[in-house]
Amino acid sequence: MISAIRFNQFGAPEVLKLEPVNEQLPGPGEVWIEQEAIGVNFLDVTQRKGVTPVALPSVLGLEGAGRVVIIGEGVSNVQVGDRVAYATGPIGSYASARLYPAERLVKIPETLSFDDAAAVMFKGITAQYLLKTTYPVTHGKTVLIYGVAGGLGEIMVPWAKHLGATVIGVVSKQASVEKALTSGCDEVLVFDANNLASEVSRITQGRKVDVVYDPIGRASFEASLDSLRPRGLMVSFGASSGAPSAVELSTLNAKGSLFLTRPSLAAHTASAAEYQERAQDVLAAIESGIIKPRIWASYALKDASLAHTALESGQSSGAIILKP
């Protein structure tokens, strides 16, 4: 039986319900995938809560991996039996099987398991565009990265180090410091909005950092701005503590002619060609050992609410996947 997670109202993890669905024949340009693993991301949480709007009732999920079992008319880039993964919409990866646009599928090598592919693709492409496009990290740069003990941080830190950066990591609790250091951080700070910027200044001997990667939002925004060198770049790409308040342009001037951006995965994978290019760079980074998929926990699809609870509460420490 095919099943999928749906929700009819915004709210706590308990709104997520497993429901039976019918198999569908793919239309032109589509394929039917039997899924082996599904990635869980914080964007899923914000959609479930209504912070990131979706039309109700709704399915959930943007990342998965499995095998192609039926192809629609005009599909030539994949064949029945291919091992594939994906990391963008349309929404609906929380399912045992689903329709998906063929041009957005990424073929994965036999050396990469379905579980690892589902755990790394969304976060890997996010890390790729943040480190190589939003701010091209190169040798000699100093970067500040929040959440370095989490799923995205575990990818960004070693990749930034490979690119030659000095990495100052930020974690939410003392217990995560050792893990962050093991992942490659040069320094690790436990988040405290009152003294983060002064600690960054101390570590860098007053220079501060070239770029801040901040997925936290409201709680960290001011501290992040104050951690930047003159003409540094503030990358605000998440809102786990709520959306940042509006910024007066004069504030950026007063703090040293700072730059501010709010990037999204969708804008950096808008065309199939750009999406595939970024995905291939992620696969190459895995193949060369620059980044390594790490799964913190695996839950049954029916237990998606438990996975959300672990992610939202801060209990998790790494990537989470669902298994149909």
C-alpha positions in Angstrom: 0.0 0.0 0.0 1.2 3.5 -0.8 1.1 6.0 2.0 1.9 9.7 2.5 2.0 12.2 5.3 -0.6 14.9 5.1 -1.8 17.7 7.4 -5.1 19.6 7.3 -4.2 22.4 9.7 -1.0 24.2 10.8 0.3 23.4 14.3 2.3 21.0 16.4 3.9 17.8 15.0 0.8 15.9 15.9 -1.0 17.4 12.9 1.0 15.1 10.6 -1.1 12.0 9.7 -0.2 9.0 7.6 -2.9 8.4 4.9 -3.2 5.9 2.1 -2.8 7.3 -1.5 -3.3 5.8 -4.9 -0.6 5.1 -7.4 -0.6 7.6 -10.3 0.6 7.2 -13.9 3.2 9.8 -14.7 2.4 12.4 -17.3 4.8 13.9 -19.9 8.1 14.7 -18.3 7.2 12.9 -15.0 8.3 9.7 -13.3 6.8 7.5 -10.6 9.4 6.8 -7.9 9.3 4.2 -5.2 11.1 5.8 -2.3 13.7 4.2 -0.1 14.5 7.2 2.2 13.2 10.7 2.8 15.2 13.7 4.1 13.8 15.9 6.9 14.7 19.6 6.9 13.8 22.5 9.1 11.9 24.0 6.2 9.4 21.2 6.6 8.9 22.3 10.2 8.2 25.9 9.2 5.7 24.7 6.5 3.9 22.5 9.0 3.6 25.4 11.4 2.4 27.9 8.8 5.5 30.1 9.1 6.3 29.3 5.5 2.9 29.3 3.8 1.5 26.2 2.0 -2.0 25.7 0.9 -4.1 23.3 3.1 -4.6 20.4 3.1 -1.0 19.7 2.2 1.6 17.0 1.8 5.1 17.7 3.1 8.8 17.2 2.2 11.3 18.3 -0.5 14.0 15.6 -0.4 14.1 11.9 -1.1 15.8 9.0 -2.8 14.6 5.8 -4.4 14.2 4.0 -7.7 12.4 5.0 -10.9 9.6 2.5 -11.6 7.5 4.2 -14.3 8.5 6.9 -16.8 6.2 9.3 -18.6 6.2 10.5 -22.2 9.3 12.4 -23.3 11.5 11.3 -20.4 15.0 10.5 -21.6 17.4 11.5 -18.8 16.4 8.6 -16.5 15.3 5.0 -17.1 13.3 2.5 -15.1 15.5 1.0 -12.4 17.7 4.1 -12.0 18.8 5.1 -8.5 17.9 8.7 -8.0 17.6 11.5 -5.5 16.2 15.0 -5.4 16.2 18.1 -3.2 13.6 20.6 -4.4 9.9 20.9 -5.0 7.3 20.0 -5.8 6.4 19.3 -2.2 5.5 15.8 -1.2 8.5 13.6 -0.4 7.0 12.3 2.8 5.5 9.3 1.0 6.4 5.7 0.1 6.1 6.5 -3.6 5.3 9.7 -5.6 5.3 11.5 -8.9 8.2 13.8 -9.6 9.6 15.9 -12.6 12.2 13.8 -14.4 14.5 16.8 -15.1 14.9 17.5 -11.3 16.1 13.9 -10.6 19.8 13.4 -9.8 21.3 10.0 -10.6 23.3 8.7 -7.6 26.2 6.2 -7.8 26.0 2.7 -6.4 28.6 3.8 -3.8 26.1 6.2 -2.2 23.3 4.6 -0.2 19.7 5.8 -0.5 19.8 6.8 3.2 22.9 8.9 2.7 21.6 10.5 -0.5 18.3 11.5 1.3 20.3 12.9 4.2 22.7 15.0 2.2 21.2 16.3 -1.0 19.1 19.2 0.2 21.7 20.3 2.8 24.5 19.7 0.4 23.1 21.9 -2.3 22.3 24.5 0.3 25.9 24.4 1.5 27.2 24.5 -2.1 25.4 27.7 -3.1 26.1 29.4 0.3 29.8 28.7 0.1 30.4 29.1 -3.6 27.8 31.6 -4.9 26.3 33.7 -2.0 29.8 34.4 -0.8 32.6 32.6 -2.7 34.7 31.3 0.2 38.4 31.2 -0.6 41.8 30.7 1.1 42.4 33.2 3.9 38.7 34.1 4.6 37.3 33.9 8.1 33.7 32.7 8.3 31.2 32.4 11.2 28.7 29.5 10.8 25.8 28.8 13.2 24.5 25.3 13.9 27.8 23.6 13.2 26.8 20.5 15.1 23.6 20.1 13.0 23.0 18.4 9.6 23.8 21.5 7.5 26.7 22.6 9.7 28.4 19.1 9.4 28.5 19.7 5.7 29.4 23.4 5.6 32.3 23.2 8.1 34.6 20.7 6.3 33.7 22.2 2.9 34.6 25.7 4.1 37.9 24.3 5.5 38.6 22.6 2.2 38.2 25.9 0.5 40.8 27.4 2.8 38.7 29.3 5.3 39.2 29.7 9.0 35.9 28.6 10.6 34.4 29.9 13.8 31.4 27.7 14.7 28.4 28.5 16.9 26.5 25.9 18.8 23.5 26.1 21.1 24.9 24.1 24.0 28.2 23.2 25.6 27.6 19.5 24.9 28.0 20.2 21.2 31.4 21.9 21.4 33.5 18.8 21.1 31.5 17.5 18.1 31.9 20.9 16.4 35.7 20.8 16.9 35.8 17.3 15.5 34.0 18.4 12.4 36.8 20.9 11.7 36.0 24.2 13.4 39.0 26.3 14.4 37.0 27.8 17.2 33.6 27.1 18.7 31.4 29.5 20.6 28.2 28.6 22.6 25.6 31.1 21.5 25.0 34.0 23.8 23.7 37.1 22.0 25.2 39.4 24.7 28.8 38.4 24.1 29.0 36.6 20.8 30.4 39.6 18.8 33.0 40.4 21.5 34.2 36.8 21.5 34.5 36.8 17.7 36.4 40.1 17.9 38.7 38.5 20.5 39.3 35.4 18.5 40.1 37.4 15.3 42.2 40.0 17.2 39.7 42.7 16.4 39.4 42.0 12.7 36.1 40.1 12.9 34.8 37.8 10.1 34.3 38.2 6.4 30.9 36.5 6.3 28.3 35.2 8.7 26.0 32.3 7.8 23.0 32.7 10.1 19.9 30.4 9.9 18.7 31.4 13.4 17.0 34.7 12.6 15.6 37.0 15.2 17.6 35.9 18.2 21.0 36.1 16.5 20.6 38.9 14.0 22.2 41.8 15.9 25.0 39.7 17.2 25.7 38.5 13.7 25.9 42.0 12.3 28.2 43.0 15.1 30.6 40.1 14.3 31.3 41.3 10.7 34.3 43.3 9.6 33.7 46.5 7.6 32.1 45.6 4.3 31.4 42.1 5.5 28.4 40.1 4.3 25.5 39.0 6.5 23.8 35.9 5.1 20.5 35.4 6.8 19.0 32.2 5.3 16.7 30.8 8.0 14.4 31.8 10.9 14.4 29.0 13.5 14.0 31.7 16.2 11.6 33.8 14.1 12.1 36.2 11.2 14.6 39.0 11.8 13.2 42.5 12.3 13.3 45.0 9.5 16.7 46.7 9.1 17.3 50.4 8.6 19.7 50.9 5.7 21.5 53.4 7.9 22.3 50.6 10.3 24.3 48.8 7.7 26.2 52.0 7.0 26.9 52.7 10.7 28.2 49.2 11.3 30.8 49.4 8.6 29.1 49.5 5.2 27.9 46.0 5.6 26.2 43.9 3.0 23.0 41.9 3.7 21.4 39.1 1.7 18.5 36.7 2.3 19.1 33.8 -0.2 16.9 30.8 -0.9 17.5 27.3 -2.3 14.7 27.9 -4.9 16.4 31.0 -6.4 19.7 29.1 -6.7 18.1 26.0 -8.4 15.5 27.8 -10.5 16.7 26.2 -13.8 17.2 22.4 -14.2 20.7 23.1 -15.5 21.8 25.1 -12.5 20.2 22.6 -10.1 22.0 19.7 -11.8 25.3 21.6 -11.7 25.1 22.2 -8.0 23.9 18.6 -7.3 26.9 17.2 -9.3 29.2 19.4 -7.2 27.8 17.9 -4.1 28.2 14.3 -5.4 31.8 15.2 -6.4 32.5 16.5 -2.9 31.2 13.3 -1.4 33.2 11.1 -3.8 36.4 13.0 -2.9 35.7 12.8 0.8 35.4 16.6 1.3 32.0 16.0 2.9 30.5 12.9 4.5 26.8 12.1 5.0 26.1 11.5 8.7 22.7 10.4 9.9 21.7 11.2 13.4 18.5 9.3 13.5 16.1 7.3 11.2 12.3 7.2 11.8 9.6 5.2 10.2 7.5 7.4 7.8 4.5 6.9 10.2 6.6 8.5 12.9 7.2 11.8 11.1 5.8 13.7 14.0 8.5 12.3 16.3 11.2 13.3 13.8 9.8 16.9 13.8 9.8 16.9 17.6 13.4 15.9 17.7 14.4 18.5 15.1 12.3 21.4 16.5 13.2 20.9 20.1 17.0 20.9 19.5 17.3 17.3 20.6 18.7 16.2 17.2 22.4 16.6 16.3 22.7 15.9 12.6 20.6 14.7 9.7 17.3 13.0 10.1 15.6 10.7 7.6 12.3 8.9 7.3 12.0 5.3 6.0 8.8 4.2 4.2 
